[in-house]
Amino acid sequence: MILSMGTHIAPAAVADFHQVVTDHSRYWGERDLRSLHLLALVQEFSSTCLVARAEDGIRGYVFGFVTPDGTGYVHLIATRDDARGTGLGRRLYAAFAEAARRHGARRLKAITSVGNTGSVAFHRRLGFDARTVEDYDGAGRPMVVFHRELPLDGPRS
């Protein structure tokens, strides 16, 4: 568990999953990404599915897992509308990177839609390499794919 500025980051529980889905618009605005929220991730990869909790509820979360080849894959990361710009996203990524490293990860990976310029900028600030892969999510559906070696706070390879 990581404690910072009244917010602690800890593994997500099933109730946390249901809460972030209930409060979906606080994290994602008008974009409906509920179909990407998979309870199975929290059930099966609880040590790499994390929530940032404060007295006023869940301020952010990251859901991910480690692949057999040593890649820590971030499936979703979000901060609540009133927690943006506080460094919480960076702290969530650091907590995920540490949890993933404990499970053998040597690198991180994430994807986003081509039009998600905020996500692209955020990942680049964290030192990720970004490239657009055509047809990544099916024919005519390019995605931006991010890669970064661990440690997160160390030099990139």
Summary of the structure (lengths in Angstrom):
residues: 157
radius of gyration: 14.8
end to end distance: 28.2
largest distance: 44.8
contacts: 465
relative contact order: 0.14
helix: 34%
strand: 33%
